[in-house]
Amino acid sequence: MRTADEDPADAELLAALRAGDLAAGGALFRRHAG
């Protein structure tokens, strides 16, 4: 299984989340939930 840092789309969302974008965190969660 790849980590979020290894997937280009996930890496962008993760970087935005780390910068304080909570919507990006929600999008990242939805990509991987279920």
CORRANOR-V509657 format. One record per residue. N is the residue number from 1. RES is the residue in one small letter. SS is DSSP state (H for helix, E for strand, L for the rest). PSI is psi in degrees with one decimal (* if undefined). BURIAL is I if it has 24 or more other ideal C-beta (glycine too) atoms within 12 Angstrom, else O. Layout:
# CORRANOR-V509657
N/RES/SS/PSI/BURIAL ; N/RES/SS/PSI/BURIAL
This chain:
# CORRANOR-V509657
1/m/L/134.7/O ; 2/r/L/150.3/O ; 3/t/L/166.1/O ; 4/a/L/-33.6/I ; 5/d/L/-20.5/O ; 6/e/L/-22.1/O ; 7/d/L/123.1/O ; 8/p/H/-45.3/O ; 9/a/H/-41.9/O ; 10/d/H/-36.9/I ; 11/a/H/-38.5/O ; 12/e/H/-44.3/O ; 13/l/H/-40.8/I ; 14/l/H/-40.3/I ; 15/a/H/-41.1/O ; 16/a/H/-40.6/O ; 17/l/H/-44.5/O ; 18/r/H/-26.4/O ; 19/a/L/-1.2/O ; 20/g/L/6.6/O ; 21/d/L/98.2/O ; 22/l/H/-28.1/O ; 23/a/H/-36.5/O ; 24/a/H/-36.9/O ; 25/g/H/-41.2/O ; 26/g/H/-41.5/O ; 27/a/H/-40.8/O ; 28/l/H/-43.3/I ; 29/f/H/-47.4/O ; 30/r/H/-33.1/O ; 31/r/H/-30.0/O ; 32/h/H/-8.2/O ; 33/a/L/128.4/O ; 34/g/L/*/O
